[in-house]
Amino acid sequence: MKLFAVVSFFVAVCAESTIPVVPGDNSHYVEGVSRYIWMPDGEGNPLLVDLHAPVPVDFLLTRKGKDNKYFLYTRQNRKDYQVLVKGDVNSISNSNYRDDRPTKIITHGWMSNGKTKWIKQLKDAFLDDADVNVIILDWSSAAIGLYTSAVHAVPDVGVHVARLLDFVFDTAGGNWDNVHLVGHSLGAHVMGNAGRAASSRPMRVTGLDPAGPQWGGNAKALNRSSATYVESIHTDGGVLGIFDPISHADFYPNGGRSFQPGCFTNFCSHSRSQSLFTSTLRSNHLQGRLCADLDEARRNECTGPPFVMGNSELSKRGSGLYALSTGSRYPY
């Protein structure tokens, strides 16, 4: 029996350390156990990530939220952004920002930037839906590099988002009651930290498949204290995304895991949260059913009262776990 236990332990350790050889194949991955995982870069190409990689000292000293970039779009400048700079009053007062409009902030995840295609599509959907200020956060200075380094940078990036908005409000008016923060993957946790660092609680945060690796049980993750109303859409739970409920309302389309309809990779399932949310801004047609527990959500067998997923309403309120079925193509 003792020999069996030793052999089993050895096999488990080897499995944790085995480097997967098929690009993009995460069938080996066990949440909280595996050392290696395939993740997509900003173009969807597979990159092998070592979750035990140490954070370089120079990164700790130089690449933080102070390097964030903020791009403002409004209906007056839908195509050409205006740069907002904390500490530069003219960058705010000379922009098209208006304090009587709701403000939406969107951000990306690891190995990406503020000019990625899905962000442009979401920005356009927000502007088509209502007369709002849309600020795109580009934190690529910290997001591009080792995954472990980007994870380490997330809290400081979020703090600087909060400071930027406080500066905007002090300069040109506005308040956190009119703010909706939206982030994908690591960006969801950035927005969670921004909400908790704000001088007043923002009205809403939407997490689009919040990143899973290194975030289970992490106190810095997106959580219910990040805004008055926090909502997450889980589409690759247990691999690239976190599966456990972390928000006031957690939605699990098609069970919340891979593979989403029409998807054959974790990468596709992880990004499906982006297009699902964008679609709800245009039609508000996706409804979940309240689940009794997480297992029922995973099986997509929930039969409780309905609740709409997504949309841009600042007054939205709800709680619980919700599952729903979607199609394989936009608008789903």
Buried (B, 14 or more C-beta within 10 A) or exposed (E): EEEEEEEEEEEEEEEBEEEBEEEBEBEBBEBEEBBBBBBBEBEEEBBEBEBEEEBBEEBEEEBBBBBBBBBBBBBEEEEEBBEBEBEEEEBBEEBEBBBEBBBBBBBBBBBBBBBBEBBBBBBBBBBEBEEBBBBBBBBBBBBBBBBBBBBBBBBBBBBBBBBBBBBBBEBBEBBBEBBBBBBBBBBBBBBBBBBBBBEEBBBBBBBBBBBBBBBBEBEBBBBBEBBBBBBBBBBBBBBBBBBBBBBBBBBBBBBBBBBBBEBEBBBBBBBBBBBBBBBBBBEBBBBBBBBEEBEBBBEBEBEBEEBBBBBBBBEBEBBBBBBBEBEEEEBB
